[in-house]
């Protein structure tokens, strides 16, 4: 007769989640501190508000590029070890999405403006939602609509609060877009600010202090700093730090990718290679834009560079979304397999006594 004890059974995946959750908690706290420090410096040191505005954005961009440099090894878009077939499919997806978005930027600037805004809000909001769950040791989830809008909506609030700065930025590719989109941006900004306040308040009621504080901080970031500074502070010290940390946390997990686990050293090597490739492409785009200052297809060289960088957002967002959906399906199937094994009296269940 087999007698099973009442000792609770914990899946190996849950144990791994807890170990990674602590690291994500530290990374989240560090990103909050860095962004808060950046806001304080910006508001307290008047000399930073002149020519150094662009420098903050550029530094944020350079710090943020590496987090997207390993898209080619994210399942199901890629695999580990990197295989030529998976890599070619990944490159094909990037080129296709890049070409589509570049065409939209030039053919319909207003549509492209809103497309990029939607991409950014969804990607940043869902990314923060995923980190919130995984740092609590929960299964991956991109969250509900309010949470996504609260996490990524600061960029729209920022555009609504600083319309003149947005007009200067958009003048590079579409001079009339800022004026055409001003009223819709203002309305959307108020709605998203309300979503941020509501979500932060709800988190306070649930005593999730970090969740509440970080959304409140993003609202302060949107109001206190102009667009280029807000982007620089968010993209590098916040978004990139969290997502890169998450990749390294998952690098050694056998349930994070098909086939052999990705060791952190191997991931670091791929991160370096991918970053070098990304900066090489960026350098080529900027160099070519400088070589052709005259208008081509009614756009100057620097306009092409801005449009190309804007279009590059879409394939990264699509790739990460595919990865998140894969992780959600994978965690659900893993939980189901563990549950079935436990109920069936599998040897994985501790506390089993045989007589």
Phi and psi in degrees as a GROMACS rama.xvg file:
@    title "Ramachandran Plot"
@    xaxis  label "Phi"
@    yaxis  label "Psi"
@TYPE xy
-103.488  124.844  UNK-2
-113.795  125.823  UNK-3
-105.747  131.668  UNK-4
-76.6845  168.89  UNK-5
-92.0984  17.144  UNK-6
-64.0829  124.572  UNK-7
-60.3449  142.411  UNK-8
-101.673  130.932  UNK-9
-118.773  129.376  UNK-10
-69.0509  146.186  UNK-11
-57.015  -34.083  UNK-12
-60.9798  -38.76  UNK-13
-64.6625  -38.7267  UNK-14
-64.3943  -39.9875  UNK-15
-66.7135  -35.5987  UNK-16
-60.8706  -42.0399  UNK-17
-63.2771  -40.2753  UNK-18
-65.4441  -38.3084  UNK-19
-76.7445  -27.0396  UNK-20
-62.1524  -38.4929  UNK-21
-63.3807  -40.2804  UNK-22
-66.2168  -43.0655  UNK-23
-64.9775  -33.8447  UNK-24
-62.8258  -43.2426  UNK-25
-64.9191  -44.7014  UNK-26
-62.74  -41.167  UNK-27
-63.1879  -46.1095  UNK-28
-62.2988  -41.2416  UNK-29
-62.8577  -40.8521  UNK-30
-65.6726  -38.0848  UNK-31
-62.9006  -44.0998  UNK-32
-63.8374  -44.1844  UNK-33
-64.4937  -43.9772  UNK-34
-67.7687  -40.5636  UNK-35
-61.4557  -41.7068  UNK-36
-63.581  -39.5003  UNK-37
-62.8781  -40.5233  UNK-38
-64.8967  -43.6663  UNK-39
-61.9503  -45.3496  UNK-40
-62.2712  -41.7763  UNK-41
-63.8169  -42.1676  UNK-42
-81.3554  -25.4222  UNK-43
-93.9517  -19.2634  UNK-44
-116.131  97.8859  UNK-45
-58.7523  -30.0017  UNK-46
-65.1706  -17.2975  UNK-47
-78.7744  -9.86642  UNK-48
-91.3506  7.21263  UNK-49
-100.267  -115.337  UNK-50
-67.8667  -16.2208  UNK-51
-79.8041  -1.57108  UNK-52
-57.537  -50.3332  UNK-53
-62.6408  -35.1117  UNK-54
-62.9323  -38.722  UNK-55
-62.718  -43.7164  UNK-56
-64.2678  -41.9644  UNK-57
-66.2624  -42.6766  UNK-58
-61.9719  -42.7036  UNK-59
-61.9525  -39.5305  UNK-60
-64.7462  -44.972  UNK-61
-65.0509  -38.3521  UNK-62
-70.6484  -27.93  UNK-63
-87.1338  -22.5311  UNK-64
-56.9442  -42.9728  UNK-65
-57.7228  -27.8524  UNK-66
-67.385  -21.9042  UNK-67
-101.512  9.11503  UNK-68
-85.5792  -1.11981  UNK-69
-119.293  23.8407  UNK-70
-57.3274  -29.8766  UNK-71
-74.167  -8.63495  UNK-72
-113.654  6.91674  UNK-73
-80.8987  124.942  UNK-74
-71.6459  147.096  UNK-75
-89.4607  4.57164  UNK-76
-67.1082  -33.3178  UNK-77
-134.988  -159.629  UNK-78
-159.88  169.724  UNK-79
-131.702  128.134  UNK-80
-61.2638  157.813  UNK-81
-64.2563  127.127  UNK-82
-110.43  144.325  UNK-83
-55.9706  -39.3502  UNK-84
-63.2122  -47.0019  UNK-85
-65.1533  -39.4482  UNK-86
-65.2329  -41.2812  UNK-87
-66.2165  -38.1289  UNK-88
-65.4446  -38.4685  UNK-89
-64.3479  -45.2276  UNK-90
-62.8793  -40.56  UNK-91
-61.6214  -42.914  UNK-92
-62.4656  -43.6988  UNK-93
-61.7649  -47.4316  UNK-94
-63.3802  -40.3069  UNK-95
-64.4047  -51.2351  UNK-96
-64.5675  -38.1082  UNK-97
-62.6517  -45.8923  UNK-98
-63.8723  -41.5406  UNK-99
-63.4519  -47.2385  UNK-100
-68.2546  -36.081  UNK-101
-63.7028  -40.2537  UNK-102
-64.4227  -40.5887  UNK-103
-65.9535  -40.4734  UNK-104
-57.4522  -42.6587  UNK-105
-83.2476  -34.9433  UNK-106
-83.7022  -36.8018  UNK-107
-140.814  79.2296  UNK-108
-57.4734  -37.8841  UNK-109
-65.545  -43.446  UNK-110
-62.071  -42.5404  UNK-111
-62.9742  -39.7636  UNK-112
-57.3485  -50.3616  UNK-113
-70.6281  -32.2867  UNK-114
-63.1638  -45.1234  UNK-115
-64.7661  -40.2197  UNK-116
-61.1885  -45.8234  UNK-117
-62.8316  -44.4438  UNK-118
-57.308  -47.453  UNK-119
-65.3985  -46.9296  UNK-120
-60.251  -46.4658  UNK-121
-65.804  -47.7391  UNK-122
-63.822  -47.3206  UNK-123
-70.7673  -41.2031  UNK-124
-66.0765  -44.4861  UNK-125
-67.0756  -36.6915  UNK-126
-61.6643  -43.7296  UNK-127
-67.6922  -36.4234  UNK-128
-62.6095  -41.5884  UNK-129
-61.8562  -46.0738  UNK-130
-62.5746  -40.9808  UNK-131
-58.2534  -43.9623  UNK-132
-70.4726  -42.6971  UNK-133
-72.5362  -27.8157  UNK-134
-76.4857  -13.8786  UNK-135
-93.1988  1.63395  UNK-136
81.1753  15.1771  UNK-137
-91.7981  168.837  UNK-138
-67.8859  154.304  UNK-139
-62.213  134.982  UNK-140
-156.752  142.612  UNK-141
-87.274  -0.342187  UNK-142
84.0105  175.039  UNK-143
-89.9592  174.944  UNK-144
-57.0245  -44.0929  UNK-145
-65.1602  -41.7303  UNK-146
-65.0677  -41.0929  UNK-147
-64.2721  -45.8071  UNK-148
-65.1221  -36.0682  UNK-149
-69.536  -35.2904  UNK-150
-77.182  -37.2206  UNK-151
-105.838  -7.92414  UNK-152
-71.9425  -12.3744  UNK-153
-58.8571  -29.2577  UNK-154
-66.8025  -33.6017  UNK-155
-75.5209  -41.4167  UNK-156
-58.6158  -41.3474  UNK-157
-62.7786  -43.4579  UNK-158
-66.4216  -35.5383  UNK-159
-71.0236  -33.6815  UNK-160
-81.5488  -26.3181  UNK-161
-122.214  62.0321  UNK-162
-63.6159  -35.4552  UNK-163
-66.7646  -38.975  UNK-164
-66.1482  -38.9105  UNK-165
-63.9604  -38.3471  UNK-166
-62.1772  -39.7533  UNK-167
-65.324  -41.926  UNK-168
-66.0304  -45.9  UNK-169
-72.9915  -18.336  UNK-170
-60.8267  -21.6907  UNK-171
-66.2846  -31.4566  UNK-172
-122.287  -24.4391  UNK-173
-156.81  89.8721  UNK-174
-56.3436  -31.7795  UNK-175
-89.7433  -8.20607  UNK-176
-63.6516  -42.7293  UNK-177
-59.8892  -41.2076  UNK-178
-70.33  -41.7801  UNK-179
-66.3221  -33.9563  UNK-180
-95.8955  3.52583  UNK-181
-64.3481  -49.3976  UNK-182
-66.1036  -49.463  UNK-183
-58.1788  -36.9283  UNK-184
-66.0047  -38.7302  UNK-185
-64.4474  -44.8955  UNK-186
-63.8041  -47.4323  UNK-187
-62.4321  -36.1663  UNK-188
-62.6729  -43.7155  UNK-189
-63.1453  -43.1813  UNK-190
-64.3345  -42.1302  UNK-191
-72.764  -33.4498  UNK-192
-62.365  -39.3456  UNK-193
-64.0269  -39.4216  UNK-194
-64.0184  -39.1231  UNK-195
-65.5445  -42.8334  UNK-196
-65.3882  -43.1723  UNK-197
-63.3077  -45.0557  UNK-198
-66.2419  -42.4225  UNK-199
-62.1187  -41.3484  UNK-200
-64.8555  -40.2047  UNK-201
-63.6305  -39.0842  UNK-202
-67.6353  -34.6195  UNK-203
-63.4708  -42.0967  UNK-204
-63.0866  -30.7215  UNK-205
-90.5423  3.8042  UNK-206
60.9283  33.6568  UNK-207
-98.2604  84.0966  UNK-208
-65.0725  -42.1639  UNK-209
-66.7721  -42.1018  UNK-210
-59.6759  -43.98  UNK-211
-69.2176  -43.4772  UNK-212
-66.4436  -37.9582  UNK-213
-71.0927  -35.3274  UNK-214
-69.6854  -39.7373  UNK-215
-61.8978  -38.4986  UNK-216
-65.83  -38.6138  UNK-217
-64.8224  -34.1973  UNK-218
-66.5222  -40.5698  UNK-219
-63.3396  -41.688  UNK-220
-58.3483  -42.4704  UNK-221
-64.0209  -35.8243  UNK-222
-88.6098  -34.731  UNK-223
-85.461  -22.0181  UNK-224
-126.269  144.367  UNK-225
-67.6525  165.056  UNK-226
-51.6056  -46.9125  UNK-227
-65.1748  -39.6441  UNK-228
-68.6529  -43.9182  UNK-229
-59.7101  -43.7688  UNK-230
-62.8372  -45.6732  UNK-231
-61.98  -43.5395  UNK-232
-69.7732  -34.4118  UNK-233
-79.5301  -48.279  UNK-234
-65.0969  -41.8446  UNK-235
-84.5511  -70.9207  UNK-236
-67.3397  -19.8105  UNK-237
-104.285  -73.59  UNK-238
-62.761  -47.9191  UNK-239
-67.3084  -41.4791  UNK-240
-60.3781  -44.986  UNK-241
-68.1027  -45.3246  UNK-242
-72.4345  -36.8831  UNK-243
-67.711  -41.4139  UNK-244
-59.9554  -41.5745  UNK-245
-61.7457  -40.4262  UNK-246
-60.9675  -43.8725  UNK-247
-70.7139  -32.7175  UNK-248
-62.3198  -38.6525  UNK-249
-86.6593  -8.07143  UNK-250
-60.5838  -33.9733  UNK-251
-96.4103  5.76499  UNK-252
-87.7186  131.24  UNK-253
-73.85  -16.4126  UNK-254
-94.6718  6.12338  UNK-255
-96.0608  -18.5262  UNK-256
-153.509  151.722  UNK-257
-68.7508  148.125  UNK-258
79.4587  -156.222  UNK-259
-62.6864  149.587  UNK-260
-66.2236  148.548  UNK-261
-87.4273  117.58  UNK-262
-76.1524  148.937  UNK-263
-55.5276  -36.1636  UNK-264
-65.5977  -42.0529  UNK-265
-63.505  -40.276  UNK-266
-65.3625  -39.9343  UNK-267
-60.679  -41.4777  UNK-268
-62.0717  -44.5545  UNK-269
-67.1514  -33.8316  UNK-270
-63.7951  -42.1314  UNK-271
-65.1562  -47.0677  UNK-272
-61.8155  -45.1599  UNK-273
-64.7023  -38.5767  UNK-274
-65.9142  -41.2969  UNK-275
-60.6842  -42.5602  UNK-276
-64.9304  -41.9557  UNK-277
-63.7927  -43.3627  UNK-278
-68.7093  -31.2534  UNK-279
-64.4497  -44.0987  UNK-280
-64.0086  -43.2634  UNK-281
-60.4641  -42.477  UNK-282
-63.6718  -42.0555  UNK-283
-63.3018  -44.2358  UNK-284
-61.2433  -47.2053  UNK-285
-65.951  -40.525  UNK-286
-64.0508  -44.4018  UNK-287
-64.6982  -36.1927  UNK-288
-65.6015  -32.7378  UNK-289
-75.5572  -25.1609  UNK-290
-77.0546  -20.2288  UNK-291
-125.13  74.7726  UNK-292
-70.8062  -24.2118  UNK-293
-73.2333  161.08  UNK-294
-71.7938  134.232  UNK-295
-126.845  125.267  UNK-296
54.1936  38.1286  UNK-297
71.8751  14.014  UNK-298
-128.95  139.582  UNK-299
-76.754  169.557  UNK-300
-60.2659  -44.6381  UNK-301
-68.9809  -25.7372  UNK-302
-64.7484  -40.9952  UNK-303
-62.4678  -40.1441  UNK-304
-63.3572  -45.5854  UNK-305
-62.5519  -42.9406  UNK-306
-64.0395  -40.5775  UNK-307
-65.2688  -42.6175  UNK-308
-65.6658  -37.3457  UNK-309
-64.5079  -43.9818  UNK-310
-65.7359  -25.3323  UNK-311
-68.9921  -14.1454  UNK-312
-66.1694  -41.4057  UNK-313
-59.0842  -51.8945  UNK-314
-63.1061  -33.7459  UNK-315
-65.0957  -43.1112  UNK-316
-62.7676  -43.8479  UNK-317
-64.1384  -42.5684  UNK-318
-62.3969  -46.0034  UNK-319
-66.351  -37.5255  UNK-320
-62.567  -41.7938  UNK-321
-60.4809  -40.0251  UNK-322
-65.2377  -44.7365  UNK-323
-62.6689  -42.0339  UNK-324
-63.7482  -38.6789  UNK-325
-63.1205  -42.424  UNK-326
-64.6876  -40.3317  UNK-327
-62.7673  -46.782  UNK-328
-62.82  -40.8457  UNK-329
-65.8225  -41.9093  UNK-330
-68.705  -36.2424  UNK-331
-66.6965  -44.9776  UNK-332
-66.7702  -35.7347  UNK-333
-65.5934  -41.0688  UNK-334
-65.1018  -37.6671  UNK-335
-66.4614  -41.6144  UNK-336
-64.5144  -40.193  UNK-337
-64.7  -43.1877  UNK-338
-62.2657  -44.0285  UNK-339
-63.7954  -40.1493  UNK-340
-66.2401  -39.4342  UNK-341
-66.5596  -46.1945  UNK-342
-66.1176  -26.0284  UNK-343
-85.2082  0.0386582  UNK-344
75.1003  37.0435  UNK-345
-65.2601  153.136  UNK-346
-60.2781  -13.5948  UNK-347
-71.3216  -14.5414  UNK-348
-82.2917  116.929  UNK-349
-72.16  159.994  UNK-350
82.6817  15.5495  UNK-351
-87.9197  127.781  UNK-352
-117.889  128.148  UNK-353
-104.727  136.604  UNK-354
